[in-house]
Amino acid sequence: MTLNDRVLGFAALVIAIFLTVFGYNLESEFSYEPVGPKAFPLIIALIIGLCGLRLIITGGNEVEPNPKGANARIFTMLLYVAAYAFLFQWLGFILSTALMTIFVARLFGGTWIKAVIGGVCMGILFFLLFDKGLDVVLPTGILGDIL
């Protein structure tokens, strides 16, 4: 079987179904917004599902294989995302986001200095934007006493 757009479309539908099943039952211990935490995964699932359907209906074009080393980077990225999810509560938003940004920047060829500056800035600025500016409660993790 050759890889084509329709195969990607079916994979997108599987991911959309997975997000819908697990996102639909998300509940918060306290209500801090009218739609609750399940809105984001359900919206993402809808978008992915619609894109998957479009690929299935209009697809069929051959897809070129990934360039050398791309599959290893994709697998490494999946490991980074899993580590980010695992460490998010314990390390907190700022540190986990900074580390994720640093390692992703390095994965895509960024220098250490640019990756560290970008990661620290993103962690702090996004925390300030969401936690302070938009009043979205984010975990502070091991920096809790400082923040």
Secondary structure, DSSP 8 states (H G I E B T S, - for coil): ---BHHHHHHHHHHHHHHHHHHHHT---SS--SSS-TTHHHHHHHHHHHHHHHHHHHH---B-----TTHHHHHHHHHHHHHHHHHHHHHH-HHHHHHHHHHHHHHHTT--HHHHHHHHHHHHHHHHIIIIIIS------GGGTTT-
